[in-house]
Amino acid sequence: MYSLGMLLATINSGTLIIALPDLERSLNTSLLELVWVILVYMIASTVLVLSAGRLSDQFGRKKAYVMASSCSRWRRWGPDLPPTARS
């Protein structure tokens, strides 16, 4: 179960690097500006990983992993819900 989370994190950061040329063309921006955006994203991810580590120390690895996975799923599915289901 933990290896799946690591695989998804690796794929997530890898897709950003692969998409750089397309993002540069579609957003009409420079490569340097895109690299800064990705660095900010990676720093934010690192901070969240450290926070998640602290939570897993307090509540246990399995509980913290399941809780974070559930929050992530709801965050991704939320925008897909019809407006009546969100209120």
PyMOL commands that place a pseudoatom at each C-alpha (Angstrom):
pseudoatom trace, name=CA, resn=MET, resi=1, chain=A, elem=C, hetatm=0, pos=[0.000, 0.000, 0.000]
pseudoatom trace, name=CA, resn=TYR, resi=2, chain=A, elem=C, hetatm=0, pos=[2.825, 2.422, 0.820]
pseudoatom trace, name=CA, resn=SER, resi=3, chain=A, elem=C, hetatm=0, pos=[4.664, 1.645, -2.403]
pseudoatom trace, name=CA, resn=LEU, resi=4, chain=A, elem=C, hetatm=0, pos=[1.591, 2.734, -4.391]
pseudoatom trace, name=CA, resn=GLY, resi=5, chain=A, elem=C, hetatm=0, pos=[1.742, 6.168, -2.784]
pseudoatom trace, name=CA, resn=MET, resi=6, chain=A, elem=C, hetatm=0, pos=[5.437, 6.504, -3.589]
pseudoatom trace, name=CA, resn=LEU, resi=7, chain=A, elem=C, hetatm=0, pos=[4.793, 5.442, -7.187]
pseudoatom trace, name=CA, resn=LEU, resi=8, chain=A, elem=C, hetatm=0, pos=[2.055, 8.057, -7.577]
pseudoatom trace, name=CA, resn=ALA, resi=9, chain=A, elem=C, hetatm=0, pos=[4.274, 10.790, -6.116]
pseudoatom trace, name=CA, resn=THR, resi=10, chain=A, elem=C, hetatm=0, pos=[7.073, 9.889, -8.515]
pseudoatom trace, name=CA, resn=ILE, resi=11, chain=A, elem=C, hetatm=0, pos=[4.748, 9.817, -11.497]
pseudoatom trace, name=CA, resn=ASN, resi=12, chain=A, elem=C, hetatm=0, pos=[3.266, 13.170, -10.458]
pseudoatom trace, name=CA, resn=SER, resi=13, chain=A, elem=C, hetatm=0, pos=[6.627, 14.963, -10.393]
pseudoatom trace, name=CA, resn=GLY, resi=14, chain=A, elem=C, hetatm=0, pos=[7.800, 13.154, -13.523]
pseudoatom trace, name=CA, resn=THR, resi=15, chain=A, elem=C, hetatm=0, pos=[4.832, 14.293, -15.569]
pseudoatom trace, name=CA, resn=LEU, resi=16, chain=A, elem=C, hetatm=0, pos=[5.601, 17.912, -14.727]
pseudoatom trace, name=CA, resn=ILE, resi=17, chain=A, elem=C, hetatm=0, pos=[9.097, 17.607, -16.148]
pseudoatom trace, name=CA, resn=ILE, resi=18, chain=A, elem=C, hetatm=0, pos=[7.855, 15.850, -19.286]
pseudoatom trace, name=CA, resn=ALA, resi=19, chain=A, elem=C, hetatm=0, pos=[5.154, 18.477, -19.856]
pseudoatom trace, name=CA, resn=LEU, resi=20, chain=A, elem=C, hetatm=0, pos=[7.530, 21.475, -19.634]
pseudoatom trace, name=CA, resn=PRO, resi=21, chain=A, elem=C, hetatm=0, pos=[7.909, 22.101, -23.397]
pseudoatom trace, name=CA, resn=ASP, resi=22, chain=A, elem=C, hetatm=0, pos=[4.150, 21.914, -23.981]
pseudoatom trace, name=CA, resn=LEU, resi=23, chain=A, elem=C, hetatm=0, pos=[3.460, 24.193, -21.032]
pseudoatom trace, name=CA, resn=GLU, resi=24, chain=A, elem=C, hetatm=0, pos=[6.040, 26.665, -22.287]
pseudoatom trace, name=CA, resn=ARG, resi=25, chain=A, elem=C, hetatm=0, pos=[4.374, 26.856, -25.699]
pseudoatom trace, name=CA, resn=SER, resi=26, chain=A, elem=C, hetatm=0, pos=[0.779, 26.966, -24.491]
pseudoatom trace, name=CA, resn=LEU, resi=27, chain=A, elem=C, hetatm=0, pos=[1.359, 29.550, -21.748]
pseudoatom trace, name=CA, resn=ASN, resi=28, chain=A, elem=C, hetatm=0, pos=[3.729, 31.719, -23.834]
pseudoatom trace, name=CA, resn=THR, resi=29, chain=A, elem=C, hetatm=0, pos=[6.268, 31.852, -21.041]
pseudoatom trace, name=CA, resn=SER, resi=30, chain=A, elem=C, hetatm=0, pos=[9.955, 31.160, -20.632]
pseudoatom trace, name=CA, resn=LEU, resi=31, chain=A, elem=C, hetatm=0, pos=[11.465, 27.930, -19.419]
pseudoatom trace, name=CA, resn=LEU, resi=32, chain=A, elem=C, hetatm=0, pos=[13.016, 29.740, -16.452]
pseudoatom trace, name=CA, resn=GLU, resi=33, chain=A, elem=C, hetatm=0, pos=[9.599, 30.910, -15.214]
pseudoatom trace, name=CA, resn=LEU, resi=34, chain=A, elem=C, hetatm=0, pos=[8.207, 27.383, -15.496]
pseudoatom trace, name=CA, resn=VAL, resi=35, chain=A, elem=C, hetatm=0, pos=[11.151, 25.989, -13.563]
pseudoatom trace, name=CA, resn=TRP, resi=36, chain=A, elem=C, hetatm=0, pos=[10.410, 28.450, -10.750]
pseudoatom trace, name=CA, resn=VAL, resi=37, chain=A, elem=C, hetatm=0, pos=[6.797, 27.319, -10.665]
pseudoatom trace, name=CA, resn=ILE, resi=38, chain=A, elem=C, hetatm=0, pos=[7.868, 23.676, -10.456]
pseudoatom trace, name=CA, resn=LEU, resi=39, chain=A, elem=C, hetatm=0, pos=[10.378, 24.484, -7.699]
pseudoatom trace, name=CA, resn=VAL, resi=40, chain=A, elem=C, hetatm=0, pos=[7.658, 26.178, -5.647]
pseudoatom trace, name=CA, resn=TYR, resi=41, chain=A, elem=C, hetatm=0, pos=[5.422, 23.140, -6.206]
pseudoatom trace, name=CA, resn=MET, resi=42, chain=A, elem=C, hetatm=0, pos=[8.199, 20.783, -5.085]
pseudoatom trace, name=CA, resn=ILE, resi=43, chain=A, elem=C, hetatm=0, pos=[8.925, 22.868, -1.975]
pseudoatom trace, name=CA, resn=ALA, resi=44, chain=A, elem=C, hetatm=0, pos=[5.224, 22.865, -1.064]
pseudoatom trace, name=CA, resn=SER, resi=45, chain=A, elem=C, hetatm=0, pos=[5.108, 19.091, -1.581]
pseudoatom trace, name=CA, resn=THR, resi=46, chain=A, elem=C, hetatm=0, pos=[8.146, 18.653, 0.638]
pseudoatom trace, name=CA, resn=VAL, resi=47, chain=A, elem=C, hetatm=0, pos=[6.557, 20.694, 3.423]
pseudoatom trace, name=CA, resn=LEU, resi=48, chain=A, elem=C, hetatm=0, pos=[3.416, 18.569, 3.182]
pseudoatom trace, name=CA, resn=VAL, resi=49, chain=A, elem=C, hetatm=0, pos=[5.465, 15.364, 3.307]
pseudoatom trace, name=CA, resn=LEU, resi=50, chain=A, elem=C, hetatm=0, pos=[7.218, 16.558, 6.464]
pseudoatom trace, name=CA, resn=SER, resi=51, chain=A, elem=C, hetatm=0, pos=[3.864, 17.453, 8.013]
pseudoatom trace, name=CA, resn=ALA, resi=52, chain=A, elem=C, hetatm=0, pos=[2.469, 14.066, 7.042]
pseudoatom trace, name=CA, resn=GLY, resi=53, chain=A, elem=C, hetatm=0, pos=[5.479, 12.416, 8.677]
pseudoatom trace, name=CA, resn=ARG, resi=54, chain=A, elem=C, hetatm=0, pos=[4.743, 14.233, 11.908]
pseudoatom trace, name=CA, resn=LEU, resi=55, chain=A, elem=C, hetatm=0, pos=[1.082, 13.158, 11.767]
pseudoatom trace, name=CA, resn=SER, resi=56, chain=A, elem=C, hetatm=0, pos=[2.098, 9.563, 11.125]
pseudoatom trace, name=CA, resn=ASP, resi=57, chain=A, elem=C, hetatm=0, pos=[4.352, 9.701, 14.183]
pseudoatom trace, name=CA, resn=GLN, resi=58, chain=A, elem=C, hetatm=0, pos=[1.399, 10.835, 16.273]
pseudoatom trace, name=CA, resn=PHE, resi=59, chain=A, elem=C, hetatm=0, pos=[-1.387, 8.626, 14.893]
pseudoatom trace, name=CA, resn=GLY, resi=60, chain=A, elem=C, hetatm=0, pos=[0.472, 5.722, 13.304]
pseudoatom trace, name=CA, resn=ARG, resi=61, chain=A, elem=C, hetatm=0, pos=[1.576, 5.174, 9.724]
pseudoatom trace, name=CA, resn=LYS, resi=62, chain=A, elem=C, hetatm=0, pos=[-1.436, 3.245, 8.540]
pseudoatom trace, name=CA, resn=LYS, resi=63, chain=A, elem=C, hetatm=0, pos=[-4.032, 5.665, 9.942]
pseudoatom trace, name=CA, resn=ALA, resi=64, chain=A, elem=C, hetatm=0, pos=[-2.195, 8.695, 8.558]
pseudoatom trace, name=CA, resn=TYR, resi=65, chain=A, elem=C, hetatm=0, pos=[-1.808, 7.076, 5.120]
pseudoatom trace, name=CA, resn=VAL, resi=66, chain=A, elem=C, hetatm=0, pos=[-5.464, 6.074, 4.902]
pseudoatom trace, name=CA, resn=MET, resi=67, chain=A, elem=C, hetatm=0, pos=[-6.585, 9.509, 6.116]
pseudoatom trace, name=CA, resn=ALA, resi=68, chain=A, elem=C, hetatm=0, pos=[-4.381, 11.348, 3.580]
pseudoatom trace, name=CA, resn=SER, resi=69, chain=A, elem=C, hetatm=0, pos=[-5.431, 9.022, 0.773]
pseudoatom trace, name=CA, resn=SER, resi=70, chain=A, elem=C, hetatm=0, pos=[-9.104, 9.559, 1.591]
pseudoatom trace, name=CA, resn=CYS, resi=71, chain=A, elem=C, hetatm=0, pos=[-8.699, 13.343, 1.676]
pseudoatom trace, name=CA, resn=SER, resi=72, chain=A, elem=C, hetatm=0, pos=[-6.899, 13.255, -1.636]
pseudoatom trace, name=CA, resn=ARG, resi=73, chain=A, elem=C, hetatm=0, pos=[-9.641, 11.201, -3.257]
pseudoatom trace, name=CA, resn=TRP, resi=74, chain=A, elem=C, hetatm=0, pos=[-12.404, 13.501, -2.007]
pseudoatom trace, name=CA, resn=ARG, resi=75, chain=A, elem=C, hetatm=0, pos=[-10.450, 16.545, -3.151]
pseudoatom trace, name=CA, resn=ARG, resi=76, chain=A, elem=C, hetatm=0, pos=[-10.168, 15.083, -6.643]
pseudoatom trace, name=CA, resn=TRP, resi=77, chain=A, elem=C, hetatm=0, pos=[-13.777, 13.907, -6.864]
pseudoatom trace, name=CA, resn=GLY, resi=78, chain=A, elem=C, hetatm=0, pos=[-15.321, 17.061, -5.373]
pseudoatom trace, name=CA, resn=PRO, resi=79, chain=A, elem=C, hetatm=0, pos=[-15.265, 19.205, -8.544]
pseudoatom trace, name=CA, resn=ASP, resi=80, chain=A, elem=C, hetatm=0, pos=[-16.891, 16.367, -10.505]
pseudoatom trace, name=CA, resn=LEU, resi=81, chain=A, elem=C, hetatm=0, pos=[-19.986, 16.322, -8.325]
pseudoatom trace, name=CA, resn=PRO, resi=82, chain=A, elem=C, hetatm=0, pos=[-23.112, 18.112, -9.557]
pseudoatom trace, name=CA, resn=PRO, resi=83, chain=A, elem=C, hetatm=0, pos=[-23.850, 21.442, -7.813]
pseudoatom trace, name=CA, resn=THR, resi=84, chain=A, elem=C, hetatm=0, pos=[-26.780, 19.991, -5.861]
pseudoatom trace, name=CA, resn=ALA, resi=85, chain=A, elem=C, hetatm=0, pos=[-24.575, 17.308, -4.312]
pseudoatom trace, name=CA, resn=ARG, resi=86, chain=A, elem=C, hetatm=0, pos=[-21.966, 19.836, -3.151]
pseudoatom trace, name=CA, resn=SER, resi=87, chain=A, elem=C, hetatm=0, pos=[-24.305, 21.988, -1.066]
for i in range(1, 87): cmd.bond("trace and resi %d" % i, "trace and resi %d" % (i + 1))
show_as sticks, trace
zoom trace
